[in-house]
Amino acid sequence: MALVTSEDLYPVSRLAAAQEATAKAGLDALLLTPGPDLRYVSGYEALPLERLTCLVVPARGESFMMVPRLELPAAQASPAARLGLDFVAWDETDDPYGVVASRLGSVAKVGLADRMWAMASLRFRAAMPGAEQVLAGSVLRELRMRKSPGEVAALREAGEAIDSVHRQVPQFLKAGRTEREVGKDIHDAILAAGHSTVDFVIVASGPNGASPHHEVSDRVIQAGEPVVVDIGGQLHNGYCSDSTRTYCVGEPPADFAAYYEVLRRAQDAACEAVRPGVTCESIDAAARTVIAEAGYGEHFIHRTGHGIGIETHEEPYIVAGNTEVMEPGFAFSVEPGIYLQGRHGARIEDILVCTQDGGERLNNTTRELVIV
């Protein structure tokens, strides 16, 4: 696999695209503080501090980056340095919010980073009292949903890395071990597979498998129990992995084996439904129909999927009511589940990217029930 570079993931053209989208949306500026929006546009993964760091993208004119003076070297060493920005360093006694307001002049409507702290939002409101504040995501979503070839390559690398961890899970899952003990082994394996961070480890055995976001506990795994393992993290390049497989420690209960096969068919149906021109909700319906017709509809209690990129959960969402039309470059999970409260549950999750020809799975470990 060719190495994915910073230039592939954070091209200099992205700033101009964000500025064009800002003008098209009728905003006067985007104000991007530390978080995914800032990193997407500039490549700078700034520390979220009480001191303001903010990329200011006006609809017209030159963009600039407000940075605390002590953070200036880090900003200049980041991919943002390639953008030709004016880095405006501010000192401890300065008012950076006032500086931003002064440089922008009269503005009527600004977009705030979706993850901006309330503290910063209120300070900007005080500095620009006449400006309506909206979410920058309303502008950036159109860019972030359409993954570039470099971004798809990064997600493919993430998929291969988390697949390598799932291949090790059978050696960790043993009757008599606790979920927490298994989770610690998986955590270490995720890092060893090339992730820079571990975002989540779910090891949900027996009745805990009916709780989709259970994580881990001190519960001892018993022979004959299904175990849902949902894991993911972030690679060094900032792009995320996320994959779920369901295992069974010994022979599974008969009722579980029956609905697991329904789930596998539902996941296949949703993956096969992916192609340009279909709606997000139609992919959700493809999975949901199979499960409902088998009599388990009330036990599928969440959406079929979520977008993924520099965040584990981002747009588009694969859910009823979302009429967004699939386009090549959309990347998202397909993860139907069936959950029988008090007994057990199951989920199968792959990351897919929409191509010109359909959907490409970025996770490729077996989707059959793995008995260990």
C-alpha positions as a Markdown table, in Angstrom:
| # | Residue | x | y | z |
|---|---|---|---|---|
| 1 | Met | 0.0 | 0.0 | 0.0 |
| 2 | Ala | 1.3 | 3.4 | -1.0 |
| 3 | Leu | 2.1 | 5.7 | 2.0 |
| 4 | Val | -0.7 | 8.3 | 2.5 |
| 5 | Thr | 1.0 | 11.7 | 2.9 |
| 6 | Ser | -0.1 | 14.9 | 4.7 |
| 7 | Glu | -0.5 | 16.5 | 1.3 |
| 8 | Asp | -3.0 | 13.8 | 0.3 |
| 9 | Leu | -5.1 | 14.3 | 3.4 |
| 10 | Tyr | -4.8 | 18.0 | 3.9 |
| 11 | Pro | -4.3 | 19.6 | 0.5 |
| 12 | Val | -3.8 | 23.3 | 0.2 |
| 13 | Ser | -6.8 | 23.5 | -2.0 |
| 14 | Arg | -9.1 | 22.7 | 0.9 |
| 15 | Leu | -8.9 | 26.2 | 2.4 |
| 16 | Ala | -10.0 | 27.8 | -0.8 |
| 17 | Ala | -12.9 | 25.2 | -1.0 |
| 18 | Ala | -14.0 | 26.1 | 2.5 |
| 19 | Gln | -13.9 | 29.8 | 1.7 |
| 20 | Glu | -15.9 | 29.3 | -1.5 |
| 21 | Ala | -18.5 | 27.2 | 0.5 |
| 22 | Thr | -18.7 | 29.9 | 3.1 |
| 23 | Ala | -19.6 | 32.6 | 0.5 |
| 24 | Lys | -22.0 | 30.2 | -1.2 |
| 25 | Ala | -23.8 | 29.6 | 2.1 |
| 26 | Gly | -24.2 | 33.3 | 2.8 |
| 27 | Leu | -21.9 | 33.5 | 5.7 |
| 28 | Asp | -19.3 | 36.2 | 6.3 |
| 29 | Ala | -16.8 | 33.9 | 7.9 |
| 30 | Leu | -16.0 | 30.6 | 9.5 |
| 31 | Leu | -14.4 | 30.5 | 13.0 |
| 32 | Leu | -12.7 | 27.2 | 13.5 |
| 33 | Thr | -11.4 | 26.4 | 16.9 |
| 34 | Pro | -9.5 | 23.2 | 18.0 |
| 35 | Gly | -11.4 | 20.1 | 16.9 |
| 36 | Pro | -12.2 | 18.1 | 13.7 |
| 37 | Asp | -13.3 | 21.1 | 11.6 |
| 38 | Leu | -10.1 | 23.0 | 12.2 |
| 39 | Arg | -8.0 | 19.8 | 11.5 |
| 40 | Tyr | -10.0 | 19.1 | 8.3 |
| 41 | Val | -9.5 | 22.5 | 6.8 |
| 42 | Ser | -5.9 | 23.1 | 7.9 |
| 43 | Gly | -4.3 | 19.9 | 9.1 |
| 44 | Tyr | -3.5 | 21.5 | 12.4 |
| 45 | Glu | -4.5 | 19.3 | 15.4 |
| 46 | Ala | -4.4 | 22.1 | 17.9 |
| 47 | Leu | -4.6 | 21.6 | 21.7 |
| 48 | Pro | -8.0 | 22.5 | 23.1 |
| 49 | Leu | -7.0 | 25.1 | 25.6 |
| 50 | Glu | -8.7 | 28.0 | 27.4 |
| 51 | Arg | -6.4 | 30.2 | 25.3 |
| 52 | Leu | -8.0 | 30.8 | 21.9 |
| 53 | Thr | -6.7 | 29.2 | 18.8 |
| 54 | Cys | -8.9 | 30.0 | 15.8 |
| 55 | Leu | -8.7 | 29.7 | 12.0 |
| 56 | Val | -10.7 | 32.6 | 10.6 |
| 57 | Val | -11.9 | 31.9 | 7.0 |
| 58 | Pro | -13.7 | 35.0 | 5.7 |
| 59 | Ala | -16.0 | 34.7 | 2.7 |
| 60 | Arg | -13.8 | 37.3 | 1.0 |
| 61 | Gly | -10.3 | 38.3 | 1.8 |
| 62 | Glu | -7.3 | 36.5 | 3.4 |
| 63 | Ser | -7.7 | 33.8 | 6.0 |
| 64 | Phe | -5.7 | 34.0 | 9.2 |
| 65 | Met | -4.9 | 31.9 | 12.3 |
| 66 | Met | -5.1 | 33.3 | 15.8 |
| 67 | Val | -2.7 | 31.4 | 18.0 |
| 68 | Pro | -1.4 | 32.0 | 21.6 |
| 69 | Arg | 2.2 | 33.0 | 21.3 |
| 70 | Leu | 3.4 | 29.9 | 23.1 |
| 71 | Glu | 1.6 | 27.7 | 20.6 |
| 72 | Leu | 3.0 | 29.5 | 17.5 |
| 73 | Pro | 5.8 | 27.0 | 16.9 |
| 74 | Ala | 3.4 | 24.1 | 17.0 |
| 75 | Ala | 1.1 | 25.8 | 14.5 |
| 76 | Gln | 3.9 | 26.7 | 12.2 |
| 77 | Ala | 5.2 | 23.1 | 12.3 |
| 78 | Ser | 1.8 | 21.7 | 11.3 |
| 79 | Pro | 0.4 | 21.2 | 7.8 |
| 80 | Ala | -1.3 | 24.6 | 8.2 |
| 81 | Ala | 2.1 | 26.2 | 7.4 |
| 82 | Arg | 1.7 | 25.2 | 3.8 |
| 83 | Leu | -1.5 | 27.3 | 3.4 |
| 84 | Gly | 0.2 | 30.7 | 3.3 |
| 85 | Leu | -1.8 | 31.8 | 6.3 |
| 86 | Asp | -1.1 | 34.9 | 8.4 |
| 87 | Phe | -0.4 | 33.5 | 11.9 |
| 88 | Val | -1.5 | 36.1 | 14.3 |
| 89 | Ala | 0.2 | 35.4 | 17.7 |
| 90 | Trp | -1.4 | 36.9 | 20.7 |
| 91 | Asp | 0.0 | 37.6 | 24.2 |
| 92 | Glu | -1.4 | 36.8 | 27.6 |
| 93 | Thr | -2.8 | 40.3 | 28.1 |
| 94 | Asp | -4.4 | 40.6 | 24.6 |
| 95 | Asp | -8.1 | 40.0 | 23.8 |
| 96 | Pro | -8.0 | 37.6 | 20.8 |
| 97 | Tyr | -11.7 | 37.7 | 20.4 |
| 98 | Gly | -11.6 | 41.4 | 19.9 |
| 99 | Val | -8.7 | 41.1 | 17.4 |
| 100 | Val | -10.8 | 38.6 | 15.3 |
| 101 | Ala | -13.8 | 41.0 | 15.4 |
| 102 | Ser | -11.6 | 44.0 | 14.5 |
| 103 | Arg | -10.0 | 42.2 | 11.6 |
| 104 | Leu | -13.3 | 40.9 | 10.2 |
| 105 | Gly | -15.1 | 44.2 | 10.5 |
| 106 | Ser | -18.9 | 44.3 | 10.2 |
| 107 | Val | -20.3 | 40.8 | 9.9 |
| 108 | Ala | -23.9 | 39.6 | 9.9 |
| 109 | Lys | -23.5 | 35.8 | 10.1 |
| 110 | Val | -20.6 | 33.6 | 11.1 |
| 111 | Gly | -20.2 | 29.8 | 11.3 |
| 112 | Leu | -18.8 | 28.4 | 14.5 |
| 113 | Ala | -16.9 | 25.1 | 14.6 |
| 114 | Asp | -19.4 | 22.4 | 15.7 |
| 115 | Arg | -17.2 | 21.4 | 18.6 |
| 116 | Met | -16.4 | 24.9 | 19.8 |
| 117 | Trp | -16.5 | 25.3 | 23.6 |
| 118 | Ala | -19.4 | 27.4 | 24.9 |
| 119 | Met | -16.9 | 29.7 | 26.5 |
| 120 | Ala | -15.5 | 30.6 | 23.1 |
| 121 | Ser | -18.9 | 30.9 | 21.5 |
| 122 | Leu | -20.1 | 33.3 | 24.2 |
| 123 | Arg | -16.9 | 35.4 | 23.9 |
| 124 | Phe | -17.3 | 35.7 | 20.2 |
| 125 | Arg | -20.9 | 36.7 | 20.7 |
| 126 | Ala | -19.8 | 39.5 | 23.0 |
| 127 | Ala | -17.1 | 40.6 | 20.6 |
| 128 | Met | -19.6 | 40.5 | 17.6 |
| 129 | Pro | -23.0 | 41.2 | 19.1 |
| 130 | Gly | -24.7 | 41.9 | 15.8 |
| 131 | Ala | -23.6 | 38.6 | 14.2 |
| 132 | Glu | -25.9 | 35.6 | 13.9 |
| 133 | Gln | -24.0 | 32.4 | 14.9 |
| 134 | Val | -24.6 | 29.1 | 13.0 |
| 135 | Leu | -22.8 | 25.8 | 12.9 |
| 136 | Ala | -19.8 | 25.6 | 10.6 |
| 137 | Gly | -20.8 | 22.0 | 9.9 |
| 138 | Ser | -23.7 | 23.3 | 7.7 |
| 139 | Val | -21.0 | 24.6 | 5.4 |
| 140 | Leu | -18.3 | 22.0 | 5.8 |
| 141 | Arg | -20.5 | 18.9 | 5.6 |
| 142 | Glu | -20.6 | 19.0 | 1.8 |
| 143 | Leu | -16.8 | 18.8 | 1.7 |
| 144 | Arg | -16.3 | 16.4 | 4.5 |
| 145 | Met | -18.8 | 13.8 | 3.3 |
| 146 | Arg | -17.0 | 13.4 | -0.1 |
| 147 | Lys | -13.8 | 11.6 | 0.7 |
| 148 | Ser | -10.9 | 12.2 | -1.6 |
| 149 | Pro | -8.8 | 9.3 | -2.9 |
| 150 | Gly | -6.2 | 10.1 | -0.2 |
| 151 | Glu | -8.8 | 9.9 | 2.5 |
| 152 | Val | -10.2 | 6.7 | 1.2 |
| 153 | Ala | -6.7 | 5.3 | 1.2 |
| 154 | Ala | -6.3 | 6.4 | 4.8 |
| 155 | Leu | -9.6 | 4.7 | 5.8 |
| 156 | Arg | -8.6 | 1.6 | 3.9 |
| 157 | Glu | -5.4 | 1.5 | 6.0 |
| 158 | Ala | -7.4 | 2.0 | 9.2 |
| 159 | Gly | -9.7 | -0.9 | 8.1 |
| 160 | Glu | -6.8 | -3.2 | 7.5 |
| 161 | Ala | -5.3 | -2.3 | 10.9 |
| 162 | Ile | -8.5 | -3.0 | 12.9 |
| 163 | Asp | -9.0 | -6.2 | 10.9 |
| 164 | Ser | -5.7 | -7.4 | 12.1 |
| 165 | Val | -6.9 | -6.9 | 15.7 |
| 166 | His | -10.1 | -8.9 | 15.1 |
| 167 | Arg | -8.0 | -11.8 | 13.8 |
| 168 | Gln | -6.4 | -11.9 | 17.2 |
| 169 | Val | -9.6 | -11.7 | 19.3 |
| 170 | Pro | -10.2 | -15.5 | 19.4 |
| 171 | Gln | -6.9 | -16.0 | 21.3 |
| 172 | Phe | -8.1 | -13.4 | 23.9 |
| 173 | Leu | -11.6 | -14.8 | 24.4 |
| 174 | Lys | -11.7 | -17.6 | 26.9 |
| 175 | Ala | -14.3 | -18.8 | 29.4 |
| 176 | Gly | -13.3 | -17.6 | 32.9 |
| 177 | Arg | -11.7 | -14.3 | 31.8 |
| 178 | Thr | -13.4 | -11.0 | 32.5 |
| 179 | Glu | -14.6 | -8.6 | 29.8 |
| 180 | Arg | -12.1 | -6.1 | 31.2 |
| 181 | Glu | -9.2 | -8.5 | 30.9 |
| 182 | Val | -10.1 | -9.3 | 27.3 |
| 183 | Gly | -10.5 | -5.6 | 26.6 |
| 184 | Lys | -7.0 | -4.8 | 27.9 |
| 185 | Asp | -5.5 | -7.3 | 25.5 |
| 186 | Ile | -7.6 | -5.8 | 22.6 |
| 187 | His | -6.6 | -2.2 | 23.7 |
| 188 | Asp | -2.9 | -3.2 | 23.5 |
| 189 | Ala | -3.4 | -4.9 | 20.1 |
| 190 | Ile | -5.0 | -1.9 | 18.6 |
| 191 | Leu | -2.0 | 0.3 | 19.5 |
| 192 | Ala | 0.4 | -2.4 | 18.2 |
| 193 | Ala | -1.5 | -2.5 | 14.9 |
| 194 | Gly | -0.6 | 1.1 | 14.2 |
| 195 | His | -3.2 | 3.2 | 15.9 |
| 196 | Ser | -2.1 | 6.3 | 17.8 |
| 197 | Thr | -5.2 | 6.2 | 20.0 |
| 198 | Val | -7.8 | 3.7 | 21.1 |
| 199 | Asp | -11.2 | 5.4 | 20.9 |
| 200 | Phe | -13.4 | 2.5 | 22.2 |
| 201 | Val | -13.3 | -1.2 | 23.2 |
| 202 | Ile | -16.6 | -3.0 | 23.6 |
| 203 | Val | -16.5 | -6.5 | 24.9 |
| 204 | Ala | -20.1 | -7.4 | 25.7 |
| 205 | Ser | -20.7 | -11.0 | 26.8 |
| 206 | Gly | -24.0 | -12.8 | 27.4 |
| 207 | Pro | -26.7 | -10.3 | 28.5 |
| 208 | Asn | -24.3 | -7.4 | 28.1 |
| 209 | Gly | -24.4 | -8.0 | 24.4 |
| 210 | Ala | -28.0 | -6.6 | 24.3 |
| 211 | Ser | -26.5 | -3.1 | 25.3 |
| 212 | Pro | -25.0 | -1.7 | 22.1 |
| 213 | His | -22.6 | 0.6 | 23.9 |
| 214 | His | -21.8 | -1.5 | 26.9 |
| 215 | Glu | -17.9 | -1.2 | 26.8 |
| 216 | Val | -16.4 | -3.6 | 29.4 |
| 217 | Ser | -17.1 | -4.8 | 33.0 |
| 218 | Asp | -15.7 | -7.2 | 35.5 |
| 219 | Arg | -18.3 | -9.8 | 34.4 |
| 220 | Val | -16.7 | -13.3 | 33.9 |
| 221 | Ile | -17.3 | -14.7 | 30.4 |
| 222 | Gln | -19.1 | -18.0 | 30.5 |
| 223 | Ala | -18.9 | -21.1 | 28.2 |
| 224 | Gly | -21.6 | -21.0 | 25.5 |
| 225 | Glu | -22.0 | -17.2 | 25.6 |
| 226 | Pro | -22.0 | -14.9 | 22.6 |
| 227 | Val | -19.6 | -11.9 | 22.9 |
| 228 | Val | -20.0 | -8.7 | 20.8 |
| 229 | Val | -16.6 | -7.0 | 20.1 |
| 230 | Asp | -16.8 | -3.5 | 18.7 |
| 231 | Ile | -13.4 | -1.7 | 18.5 |
| 232 | Gly | -11.8 | 1.3 | 16.9 |
| 233 | Gly | -9.2 | 4.0 | 17.1 |
| 234 | Gln | -7.4 | 6.7 | 15.2 |
| 235 | Leu | -4.3 | 6.2 | 13.1 |
| 236 | His | -1.3 | 8.4 | 13.1 |
| 237 | Asn | -2.8 | 10.3 | 10.0 |
| 238 | Gly | -6.0 | 11.2 | 12.0 |
| 239 | Tyr | -8.4 | 8.8 | 10.2 |
| 240 | Cys | -10.5 | 6.4 | 12.2 |
| 241 | Ser | -11.3 | 2.7 | 12.3 |
| 242 | Asp | -14.5 | 1.0 | 13.5 |
| 243 | Ser | -15.5 | -2.6 | 13.1 |
| 244 | Thr | -17.7 | -5.0 | 15.0 |
| 245 | Arg | -17.7 | -8.8 | 15.0 |
| 246 | Thr | -19.6 | -11.2 | 17.2 |
| 247 | Tyr | -18.0 | -14.3 | 18.7 |
| 248 | Cys | -19.2 | -17.2 | 20.8 |
| 249 | Val | -17.2 | -19.0 | 23.5 |
| 250 | Gly | -18.2 | -22.6 | 22.6 |
| 251 | Glu | -21.4 | -23.7 | 20.9 |
| 252 | Pro | -24.0 | -20.9 | 20.7 |
| 253 | Pro | -27.6 | -21.1 | 22.0 |
| 254 | Ala | -29.9 | -22.3 | 19.3 |
| 255 | Asp | -32.1 | -19.2 | 19.3 |
| 256 | Phe | -28.9 | -17.0 | 19.0 |
| 257 | Ala | -27.6 | -19.0 | 16.1 |
| 258 | Ala | -30.9 | -18.5 | 14.3 |
| 259 | Tyr | -31.1 | -14.8 | 14.6 |
| 260 | Tyr | -27.4 | -14.3 | 13.9 |
| 261 | Glu | -28.0 | -15.8 | 10.4 |
| 262 | Val | -30.8 | -13.2 | 10.0 |
| 263 | Leu | -28.4 | -10.5 | 11.0 |
| 264 | Arg | -25.8 | -11.6 | 8.6 |
| 265 | Arg | -28.3 | -11.6 | 5.7 |
| 266 | Ala | -29.4 | -8.1 | 6.7 |
| 267 | Gln | -25.9 | -6.8 | 6.8 |
| 268 | Asp | -25.2 | -8.2 | 3.3 |
| 269 | Ala | -28.4 | -6.8 | 2.0 |
| 270 | Ala | -27.5 | -3.3 | 3.2 |
| 271 | Cys | -24.0 | -3.5 | 1.8 |
| 272 | Glu | -25.3 | -4.7 | -1.6 |
| 273 | Ala | -27.8 | -1.8 | -1.7 |
| 274 | Val | -24.9 | 0.8 | -1.7 |
| 275 | Arg | -24.4 | 2.6 | -5.0 |
| 276 | Pro | -24.5 | 6.2 | -6.3 |
| 277 | Gly | -28.0 | 7.7 | -6.5 |
| 278 | Val | -29.7 | 5.7 | -3.7 |
| 279 | Thr | -30.7 | 7.5 | -0.5 |
| 280 | Cys | -29.1 | 6.9 | 2.9 |
| 281 | Glu | -32.5 | 5.8 | 4.3 |
| 282 | Ser | -32.8 | 3.1 | 1.6 |
| 283 | Ile | -29.7 | 1.4 | 2.8 |
| 284 | Asp | -31.1 | 1.5 | 6.4 |
| 285 | Ala | -34.3 | 0.0 | 5.0 |
| 286 | Ala | -32.5 | -2.8 | 3.2 |
| 287 | Ala | -31.2 | -4.1 | 6.5 |
| 288 | Arg | -34.3 | -3.3 | 8.6 |
| 289 | Thr | -36.6 | -5.1 | 6.2 |
| 290 | Val | -34.7 | -8.4 | 6.5 |
| 291 | Ile | -34.7 | -8.2 | 10.3 |
| 292 | Ala | -38.4 | -7.2 | 10.5 |
| 293 | Glu | -39.6 | -9.9 | 8.2 |
| 294 | Ala | -37.8 | -12.5 | 10.4 |
| 295 | Gly | -39.7 | -11.2 | 13.4 |
| 296 | Tyr | -36.9 | -9.3 | 15.1 |
| 297 | Gly | -37.8 | -5.7 | 14.0 |
| 298 | Glu | -38.4 | -4.4 | 17.6 |
| 299 | His | -34.9 | -5.7 | 18.6 |
| 300 | Phe | -33.0 | -3.6 | 16.0 |
| 301 | Ile | -32.9 | -0.4 | 18.1 |
| 302 | His | -30.5 | 1.9 | 16.4 |
| 303 | Arg | -29.7 | 3.4 | 12.9 |
| 304 | Thr | -27.8 | 1.2 | 10.4 |
| 305 | Gly | -24.7 | 3.4 | 10.2 |
| 306 | His | -22.8 | 6.6 | 10.5 |
| 307 | Gly | -20.2 | 8.4 | 8.4 |
| 308 | Ile | -16.6 | 8.1 | 9.3 |
| 309 | Gly | -13.4 | 10.0 | 8.6 |
| 310 | Ile | -11.4 | 12.2 | 11.0 |
| 311 | Glu | -14.3 | 11.5 | 13.4 |
| 312 | Thr | -15.7 | 8.0 | 14.2 |
| 313 | His | -19.2 | 9.5 | 13.9 |
| 314 | Glu | -19.8 | 12.1 | 11.2 |
| 315 | Glu | -22.2 | 12.6 | 8.3 |
| 316 | Pro | -23.8 | 11.0 | 6.4 |
| 317 | Tyr | -26.0 | 9.0 | 8.8 |
| 318 | Ile | -27.6 | 5.8 | 7.5 |
| 319 | Val | -31.0 | 6.2 | 9.1 |
| 320 | Ala | -34.7 | 6.4 | 8.2 |
| 321 | Gly | -35.6 | 10.0 | 7.2 |
| 322 | Asn | -32.2 | 10.8 | 5.7 |
| 323 | Thr | -32.9 | 11.4 | 2.0 |
| 324 | Glu | -29.3 | 12.4 | 1.3 |
| 325 | Val | -28.3 | 10.8 | -2.0 |
| 326 | Met | -25.2 | 8.6 | -2.1 |
| 327 | Glu | -22.2 | 9.8 | -4.1 |
| 328 | Pro | -18.9 | 8.3 | -4.8 |
| 329 | Gly | -16.5 | 9.1 | -1.9 |
| 330 | Phe | -19.1 | 8.7 | 0.9 |
| 331 | Ala | -17.7 | 6.6 | 3.7 |
| 332 | Phe | -19.8 | 5.1 | 6.4 |
| 333 | Ser | -20.6 | 2.1 | 8.6 |
| 334 | Val | -23.2 | -0.6 | 7.9 |
| 335 | Glu | -23.9 | -2.2 | 11.3 |
| 336 | Pro | -27.3 | -3.6 | 11.9 |
| 337 | Gly | -27.8 | -5.4 | 15.3 |
| 338 | Ile | -30.3 | -7.6 | 17.1 |
| 339 | Tyr | -30.6 | -7.3 | 20.9 |
| 340 | Leu | -32.6 | -9.5 | 23.2 |
| 341 | Gln | -32.7 | -7.8 | 26.5 |
| 342 | Gly | -31.5 | -9.9 | 29.4 |
| 343 | Arg | -30.3 | -12.7 | 27.1 |
| 344 | His | -27.7 | -11.7 | 24.4 |
| 345 | Gly | -27.2 | -9.7 | 21.3 |
| 346 | Ala | -25.2 | -9.5 | 18.0 |
| 347 | Arg | -23.9 | -6.9 | 15.6 |
| 348 | Ile | -21.9 | -7.0 | 12.4 |
| 349 | Glu | -20.2 | -3.8 | 11.3 |
| 350 | Asp | -18.1 | -2.9 | 8.2 |
| 351 | Ile | -16.9 | 0.4 | 6.9 |
| 352 | Leu | -17.9 | 1.0 | 3.3 |
| 353 | Val | -17.0 | 3.6 | 0.7 |
| 354 | Cys | -19.4 | 4.3 | -2.1 |
| 355 | Thr | -17.7 | 3.9 | -5.5 |
| 356 | Gln | -18.9 | 4.4 | -9.1 |
| 357 | Asp | -19.8 | 0.8 | -9.2 |
| 358 | Gly | -21.4 | 0.2 | -5.7 |
| 359 | Gly | -20.0 | -0.2 | -2.2 |
| 360 | Glu | -16.5 | -1.3 | -1.3 |
| 361 | Arg | -16.1 | -2.9 | 2.1 |
| 362 | Leu | -13.0 | -1.7 | 3.9 |
| 363 | Asn | -13.2 | -4.5 | 6.5 |
| 364 | Asn | -12.6 | -8.0 | 5.4 |
| 365 | Thr | -12.5 | -10.4 | 8.3 |
| 366 | Thr | -15.2 | -13.1 | 8.3 |
| 367 | Arg | -18.7 | -12.2 | 9.0 |
| 368 | Glu | -19.7 | -15.7 | 9.9 |
| 369 | Leu | -20.2 | -16.3 | 13.6 |
| 370 | Val | -16.7 | -17.1 | 15.0 |
| 371 | Ile | -16.8 | -19.9 | 17.6 |
| 372 | Val | -13.7 | -20.0 | 19.9 |
